[in-house]
C-alpha cells in the first residue's frame, strides 16, 4: 500500500472518500460521522455497481431511524 503523501486533516469529507476510492480496490465507499447527536453521511463510487450499493445502504440507514439521521 502506498503511504499518504499529504496531511489528511486538510481534506474535506468528499476528498477523503475520493482518495479512499483511488487507493483501495472498491466500487463504493461511505463516510458517516456523528456531530451534536446527528449523523451525517457522504457516499462516493467509481462505477454503477458502487453507486447502487451506496444508495441502497443510505436507504437502509434512513429506515433504521429516520428521526436521527440526516444524510447529505
Secondary structure, 3 states (H helix, E strand, C coil): CCCCCCCHHHCCHHHHHHHHHHHCCCCEEEEEEEECCEEEEEEEECCHHHHHHHHHHHHHHHHHCCCCEEEC
